[in-house]
Amino acid sequence: MAWIILILAGLFEIGWAIGLKYSDGFTKLTPSVLTAGSMVISVVLLGLALRDLPVGSAYAVWTGIGTVGTALLGMYIFGEPATVVRLVCIGLIVAGIGGLKFLA
């Protein structure tokens, strides 16, 4: 159950990272409120997952989910470059997340 909570925390991290772009420096009310809410939910879920998971692994997976999801959505939503090097690097992050989940 802790891993499911951690994955949800990572998804909310993606939400607040993308929300930062839409909030336009916290000058737009609705995106700013949604971004702040996602931040709080993400950290609370991370804290709940840490009751049962090692902090080093959980934090690395949490940030990895956020990094990969934000990078992929940045390419999809905002047209950021999807170069081979960038995609390989994202793949390495995914491999690290998998390694921490299944081997650590």
C-alpha positions as CSV (number, residue, x, y, z in Angstrom):
1,M,0.0,0.0,0.0
2,A,2.9,2.4,0.8
3,W,4.1,2.1,-2.8
4,I,0.7,3.0,-4.2
5,I,0.6,6.0,-1.9
6,L,4.1,7.0,-3.1
7,I,3.1,6.7,-6.8
8,L,0.0,8.9,-6.1
9,A,2.4,11.4,-4.4
10,G,4.6,11.4,-7.5
11,L,1.6,12.0,-9.7
12,F,0.6,15.0,-7.6
13,E,4.2,16.2,-7.9
14,I,3.8,16.2,-11.7
15,G,0.5,18.1,-11.2
16,W,2.2,20.9,-9.2
17,A,5.2,21.1,-11.5
18,I,3.0,21.5,-14.6
19,G,0.7,23.8,-12.6
20,L,3.6,26.2,-11.9
21,K,3.8,26.9,-15.7
22,Y,0.0,27.6,-15.9
23,S,0.0,29.8,-12.7
24,D,2.2,32.3,-14.6
25,G,4.3,33.1,-11.5
26,F,1.3,32.7,-9.2
27,T,-0.5,35.5,-10.9
28,K,-3.5,33.4,-12.1
29,L,-5.8,32.5,-9.2
30,T,-7.2,29.1,-10.3
31,P,-4.0,27.5,-11.5
32,S,-2.2,28.9,-8.4
33,V,-4.7,27.4,-6.0
34,L,-4.6,24.0,-7.8
35,T,-0.8,24.1,-7.9
36,A,-0.6,24.8,-4.1
37,G,-3.2,22.1,-3.4
38,S,-1.2,19.6,-5.4
39,M,1.9,20.6,-3.5
40,V,0.3,19.9,-0.2
41,I,-1.3,16.6,-1.3
42,S,2.0,15.4,-2.8
43,V,4.0,16.1,0.4
44,V,1.3,14.7,2.7
45,L,1.2,11.5,0.6
46,L,4.9,11.2,0.6
47,G,4.9,11.6,4.4
48,L,2.3,8.8,4.7
49,A,4.4,6.5,2.4
50,L,7.5,7.2,4.5
51,R,5.8,5.4,7.5
52,D,6.6,2.1,5.8
53,L,9.4,2.9,3.2
54,P,13.0,3.9,3.6
55,V,13.4,7.6,3.2
56,G,16.2,7.5,0.6
57,S,14.4,5.1,-1.7
58,A,11.0,6.8,-1.3
59,Y,12.3,10.3,-1.9
60,A,14.3,9.2,-5.0
61,V,11.2,7.4,-6.4
62,W,9.0,10.4,-5.6
63,T,11.2,12.9,-7.3
64,G,11.9,10.5,-10.2
65,I,8.2,10.1,-10.9
66,G,7.8,13.9,-10.8
67,T,10.9,14.4,-13.0
68,V,9.9,11.9,-15.7
69,G,6.2,12.8,-15.8
70,T,7.0,16.5,-15.9
71,A,9.6,16.1,-18.7
72,L,7.2,14.0,-20.8
73,L,4.3,16.3,-20.3
74,G,6.5,19.2,-21.1
75,M,7.3,17.6,-24.4
76,Y,3.7,16.7,-25.1
77,I,1.9,19.9,-23.8
78,F,4.4,22.6,-24.3
79,G,6.3,21.3,-27.3
80,E,9.6,21.0,-25.5
81,P,12.3,19.1,-27.5
82,A,12.2,15.3,-27.5
83,T,15.7,14.7,-28.5
84,V,17.2,11.2,-28.4
85,V,19.6,12.2,-25.6
86,R,16.8,13.6,-23.6
87,L,14.7,10.5,-24.0
88,V,17.6,8.2,-23.1
89,C,18.2,10.2,-20.0
90,I,14.5,9.9,-19.0
91,G,14.8,6.2,-19.6
92,L,17.8,6.0,-17.2
93,I,15.7,7.8,-14.6
94,V,12.9,5.2,-15.1
95,A,15.4,2.4,-14.8
96,G,16.6,3.9,-11.5
97,I,13.1,4.2,-10.2
98,G,12.5,0.5,-11.1
99,G,15.7,-0.5,-9.5
100,L,14.8,1.2,-6.2
101,K,11.4,-0.3,-6.2
102,F,12.3,-3.8,-7.0
103,L,15.9,-4.2,-5.8
104,A,16.3,-1.8,-2.8
